[in-house]
């Protein structure tokens, strides 16, 4: 297993390299959105086939995470520059970066944030609690990580050259992708959307086995 070496530290983040020089970045104190950490989502891939993916969106508050955003952007530009050494015609528009501006999204929760989207279709990312202890139970992972909570997210940045291994003849868009390596829970916050509801006091005792008199109550 490749070990990570610290290359650079900034406010709310750390840049690492593995033994092959691949950049990994820990995004600290970020709000989590659209998490599929334990149970993967089912998405349509570039070939139109259904593929299971573990994914997450890390929301970096603009008021406190500009240095971290700049670090991610710096590494993206380095990956593009490296690709251009092999092919000077390589261009990767910002719309195909894993980094985006939340103010440009329709979801109002994302306003005032930089966004980093990460995913992995092969390996389930490692999930840890606030003490750094691994969580292996899938249900516990899904309960711990919800849209709106805060966490630390580890990503792996890489350049996708537009060639699919399954269909090499089909040209795809070149992209800068973030692999979803791991996540650590930091603290709770108000869930996005309605969240879970405590319905303990919402039920009355039901008399009899039928639970009703069978009459039509009409329209609501």
Secondary structure as a PSIPRED ss2 file (coil, helix, strand):
# PSIPRED VFORMAT (PSIPRED V4.0)

   1 X C   1.000  0.000  0.000
   2 X C   1.000  0.000  0.000
   3 X C   1.000  0.000  0.000
   4 X C   1.000  0.000  0.000
   5 X E   0.000  0.000  1.000
   6 X E   0.000  0.000  1.000
   7 X E   0.000  0.000  1.000
   8 X E   0.000  0.000  1.000
   9 X E   0.000  0.000  1.000
  10 X E   0.000  0.000  1.000
  11 X C   1.000  0.000  0.000
  12 X C   1.000  0.000  0.000
  13 X E   0.000  0.000  1.000
  14 X E   0.000  0.000  1.000
  15 X E   0.000  0.000  1.000
  16 X E   0.000  0.000  1.000
  17 X E   0.000  0.000  1.000
  18 X C   1.000  0.000  0.000
  19 X C   1.000  0.000  0.000
  20 X C   1.000  0.000  0.000
  21 X C   1.000  0.000  0.000
  22 X C   1.000  0.000  0.000
  23 X E   0.000  0.000  1.000
  24 X E   0.000  0.000  1.000
  25 X E   0.000  0.000  1.000
  26 X E   0.000  0.000  1.000
  27 X E   0.000  0.000  1.000
  28 X E   0.000  0.000  1.000
  29 X E   0.000  0.000  1.000
  30 X E   0.000  0.000  1.000
  31 X E   0.000  0.000  1.000
  32 X E   0.000  0.000  1.000
  33 X E   0.000  0.000  1.000
  34 X E   0.000  0.000  1.000
  35 X E   0.000  0.000  1.000
  36 X E   0.000  0.000  1.000
  37 X E   0.000  0.000  1.000
  38 X E   0.000  0.000  1.000
  39 X E   0.000  0.000  1.000
  40 X E   0.000  0.000  1.000
  41 X E   0.000  0.000  1.000
  42 X E   0.000  0.000  1.000
  43 X E   0.000  0.000  1.000
  44 X E   0.000  0.000  1.000
  45 X C   1.000  0.000  0.000
  46 X C   1.000  0.000  0.000
  47 X C   1.000  0.000  0.000
  48 X C   1.000  0.000  0.000
  49 X C   1.000  0.000  0.000
  50 X E   0.000  0.000  1.000
  51 X E   0.000  0.000  1.000
  52 X E   0.000  0.000  1.000
  53 X E   0.000  0.000  1.000
  54 X E   0.000  0.000  1.000
  55 X E   0.000  0.000  1.000
  56 X E   0.000  0.000  1.000
  57 X E   0.000  0.000  1.000
  58 X E   0.000  0.000  1.000
  59 X E   0.000  0.000  1.000
  60 X E   0.000  0.000  1.000
  61 X E   0.000  0.000  1.000
  62 X C   1.000  0.000  0.000
  63 X C   1.000  0.000  0.000
  64 X C   1.000  0.000  0.000
  65 X C   1.000  0.000  0.000
  66 X H   0.000  1.000  0.000
  67 X H   0.000  1.000  0.000
  68 X H   0.000  1.000  0.000
  69 X H   0.000  1.000  0.000
  70 X H   0.000  1.000  0.000
  71 X H   0.000  1.000  0.000
  72 X H   0.000  1.000  0.000
  73 X H   0.000  1.000  0.000
  74 X H   0.000  1.000  0.000
  75 X H   0.000  1.000  0.000
  76 X H   0.000  1.000  0.000
  77 X H   0.000  1.000  0.000
  78 X H   0.000  1.000  0.000
  79 X H   0.000  1.000  0.000
  80 X H   0.000  1.000  0.000
  81 X H   0.000  1.000  0.000
  82 X H   0.000  1.000  0.000
  83 X H   0.000  1.000  0.000
  84 X H   0.000  1.000  0.000
  85 X H   0.000  1.000  0.000
  86 X H   0.000  1.000  0.000
  87 X C   1.000  0.000  0.000
  88 X C   1.000  0.000  0.000
  89 X C   1.000  0.000  0.000
  90 X C   1.000  0.000  0.000
  91 X C   1.000  0.000  0.000
  92 X C   1.000  0.000  0.000
  93 X C   1.000  0.000  0.000
  94 X H   0.000  1.000  0.000
  95 X H   0.000  1.000  0.000
  96 X H   0.000  1.000  0.000
  97 X C   1.000  0.000  0.000
  98 X C   1.000  0.000  0.000
  99 X E   0.000  0.000  1.000
 100 X E   0.000  0.000  1.000
 101 X E   0.000  0.000  1.000
 102 X H   0.000  1.000  0.000
 103 X H   0.000  1.000  0.000
 104 X H   0.000  1.000  0.000
 105 X C   1.000  0.000  0.000
 106 X C   1.000  0.000  0.000
 107 X C   1.000  0.000  0.000
 108 X H   0.000  1.000  0.000
 109 X H   0.000  1.000  0.000
 110 X H   0.000  1.000  0.000
 111 X C   1.000  0.000  0.000
 112 X C   1.000  0.000  0.000
 113 X E   0.000  0.000  1.000
 114 X E   0.000  0.000  1.000
 115 X E   0.000  0.000  1.000
 116 X E   0.000  0.000  1.000
 117 X E   0.000  0.000  1.000
 118 X E   0.000  0.000  1.000
 119 X E   0.000  0.000  1.000
 120 X E   0.000  0.000  1.000
 121 X C   1.000  0.000  0.000
 122 X C   1.000  0.000  0.000
 123 X C   1.000  0.000  0.000
 124 X C   1.000  0.000  0.000
 125 X C   1.000  0.000  0.000
 126 X E   0.000  0.000  1.000
 127 X E   0.000  0.000  1.000
 128 X E   0.000  0.000  1.000
 129 X C   1.000  0.000  0.000
 130 X C   1.000  0.000  0.000
 131 X C   1.000  0.000  0.000
 132 X C   1.000  0.000  0.000
 133 X C   1.000  0.000  0.000
 134 X E   0.000  0.000  1.000
 135 X C   1.000  0.000  0.000
 136 X C   1.000  0.000  0.000
 137 X C   1.000  0.000  0.000
 138 X H   0.000  1.000  0.000
 139 X H   0.000  1.000  0.000
 140 X H   0.000  1.000  0.000
 141 X H   0.000  1.000  0.000
 142 X H   0.000  1.000  0.000
 143 X H   0.000  1.000  0.000
 144 X H   0.000  1.000  0.000
 145 X C   1.000  0.000  0.000
 146 X C   1.000  0.000  0.000
 147 X C   1.000  0.000  0.000
 148 X C   1.000  0.000  0.000
 149 X C   1.000  0.000  0.000
 150 X E   0.000  0.000  1.000
 151 X E   0.000  0.000  1.000
 152 X E   0.000  0.000  1.000
 153 X E   0.000  0.000  1.000
 154 X E   0.000  0.000  1.000
 155 X E   0.000  0.000  1.000
 156 X E   0.000  0.000  1.000
 157 X E   0.000  0.000  1.000
 158 X E   0.000  0.000  1.000
 159 X E   0.000  0.000  1.000
 160 X E   0.000  0.000  1.000
 161 X C   1.000  0.000  0.000
 162 X C   1.000  0.000  0.000
 163 X E   0.000  0.000  1.000
 164 X C   1.000  0.000  0.000
 165 X C   1.000  0.000  0.000
 166 X C   1.000  0.000  0.000
 167 X C   1.000  0.000  0.000
 168 X C   1.000  0.000  0.000
 169 X C   1.000  0.000  0.000
 170 X C   1.000  0.000  0.000
 171 X E   0.000  0.000  1.000
 172 X C   1.000  0.000  0.000
 173 X C   1.000  0.000  0.000
 174 X C   1.000  0.000  0.000
 175 X E   0.000  0.000  1.000
 176 X E   0.000  0.000  1.000
 177 X E   0.000  0.000  1.000
 178 X E   0.000  0.000  1.000
 179 X E   0.000  0.000  1.000
 180 X E   0.000  0.000  1.000
 181 X E   0.000  0.000  1.000
 182 X E   0.000  0.000  1.000
 183 X E   0.000  0.000  1.000
 184 X E   0.000  0.000  1.000
 185 X E   0.000  0.000  1.000
 186 X E   0.000  0.000  1.000
 187 X E   0.000  0.000  1.000
 188 X C   1.000  0.000  0.000
 189 X C   1.000  0.000  0.000
 190 X C   1.000  0.000  0.000
 191 X C   1.000  0.000  0.000
 192 X C   1.000  0.000  0.000
 193 X C   1.000  0.000  0.000
 194 X C   1.000  0.000  0.000
 195 X C   1.000  0.000  0.000
 196 X C   1.000  0.000  0.000
 197 X C   1.000  0.000  0.000
 198 X C   1.000  0.000  0.000
 199 X C   1.000  0.000  0.000
 200 X C   1.000  0.000  0.000
 201 X C   1.000  0.000  0.000
 202 X C   1.000  0.000  0.000
 203 X C   1.000  0.000  0.000
 204 X C   1.000  0.000  0.000
 205 X C   1.000  0.000  0.000
 206 X C   1.000  0.000  0.000
 207 X C   1.000  0.000  0.000
 208 X C   1.000  0.000  0.000
 209 X C   1.000  0.000  0.000
 210 X C   1.000  0.000  0.000
 211 X C   1.000  0.000  0.000
 212 X C   1.000  0.000  0.000
 213 X C   1.000  0.000  0.000
 214 X C   1.000  0.000  0.000
 215 X C   1.000  0.000  0.000
 216 X C   1.000  0.000  0.000
 217 X C   1.000  0.000  0.000
 218 X C   1.000  0.000  0.000
 219 X C   1.000  0.000  0.000
 220 X C   1.000  0.000  0.000
